[in-house]
Amino acid sequence: MSESQATPRSQFTVGTRGSALAVTQSTATAQLLEQASGLGFELIQVKTEGDIVTGPLAQLGGTGVFAAALRVSLLEGKCDLAVHSLKDLPTAQPEGLVIATVPERADVRDALCARDGLTLDDLPTNAKVGTGSPRRAAQLLAARPDLTIVDIRGNVPTRLARVFGEDPSLVDVGVGGELRSDLDAVVLATAGLERLGLERFITERLDPSIVLPAPGQGALAIECRPETALNGDLLSTALHTVENQAARWEVKAERALLGHLEAGCAAPIGALGRFTLGSEHSSVSVAGELVLEAVACSPDGSRMMRRRAQKTVASLADARALGVQLATELLDAGAADIAGLTR
Ligand SMILES: NCc1[nH]cc(CCC(=O)O)c1CC(=O)O
């Protein structure tokens, strides 16, 4: 009816993957938006496995096959918003979708979750440490060349079970089947563990001077069709309210660096931007200092190239430029060869 056209919508849908982490992140983000707007949000689970993630879908998500199905749902209008872990998103933004909001960032550090409260220094010689990430593996080996890195897959609780076995709190969050503890430690993102309420398994938050996190780690992205973010209604206002400029600029620099290196999310590249507010204000944004650190590693950790750049930034474009600048410095110094980037 023409009447319903005139009534602004007050109910919106958030597409989410089915994993505990995805549902938790989507729920928390929906609550944040609800508080900012008084609008209602409903979660819609989008299947991301199997036959839907093939052909053009895989291209949409690039290496981020998980993002791909969610993005198709957005483009088809089956949901209004999607919440992604930023570090899982390919650096190229697909046409027809925008990252409307980067909310405040959680702890960026990687977390060692070890048996018996052990820290990285305490782990016994040749201890078995599980990670599926070449970036984590390389930096762990650089700090502790004696470690045995075990390639592991699966969701967060399943990985923890490789160390903590049948801990009941892991069974609660969906670990099933046979639970064997065969590793001394695993390394996971602090942010994911905290969001799942599993931070009690952390025995050391690894300092970025030892392990630089993945570009985008600890940050979320709320993605939508451009008109959703721009139409000036209550939802677009809420999306704007939840935005965190520091997080947006940090992540922009990190991802510009990754993009310029033409490295995917599986490359042994770490990067961390840290923004501190300056005193000069403008109506749209606030200038400040952006420090960007990055590391390119050989997969066995024997070669590491670490670089740092710093700039006063007053715009997203400035943040991006810092990322490109540091990537260029790394490439000029031979990072592609060290990290095995095919160029
Ligand atoms: N690759 C999986 C993934 N994607 C985002 C997170 C954690 C949350 C975050 O970093 O924002 C994780 C798990 C992990 O790396 O331990």
The ligand as an ORCA input file, in Angstrom:
! r2SCAN-3c Opt
* xyz 0 1
  N      40.387    -16.429     11.214
  C      39.304    -16.674     12.127
  C      39.023    -15.516     12.988
  N      38.507    -14.376     12.483
  C      38.405    -13.460     13.501
  C      38.842    -14.055     14.674
  C      38.901    -13.445     15.990
  C      38.339    -12.067     16.136
  C      39.127    -10.968     15.508
  O      40.350    -11.057     15.320
  O      38.511     -9.947     15.203
  C      39.215    -15.368     14.356
  C      39.719    -16.409     15.269
  C      41.167    -16.286     15.601
  O      41.980    -15.828     14.777
  O      41.559    -16.695     16.691
*
